[in-house]
């Protein structure tokens, strides 16, 4: 897996982290909202956890349907998309 990160500081003081991941059937890209005190290691670990969850369970894609009332409010600060049409 190859992970590429870039970030920009938002007016709120938080960081929008843009990432791309290669090494899967299709490449992925996404965005993560990080707090100013977050380390690069924490950001990489969060992205890794989401990808491991995606590989491990079909429920990841429909987590709102399966985890009503048990959702971690901080886990929604990441968006992941599959890049179509690229090899």
C-alpha angles and dihedrals in degrees: 000000000000117000124194121189136190130166145191130199115243126214088255090062093249123116128241105214116201116199141179126197126199130180099075131094088272126018117249133210133186152153132248130191109221131187118240092250094052115117125222088247091056091050093049091047092051092051090047092050091053092049092048089051091049091054094044102049143029086209091071090078092051100033093140090064095049104037106047108162094007100074121129106229093212094055092073094072094092131077122192126189134181116234108230125205097026130104 
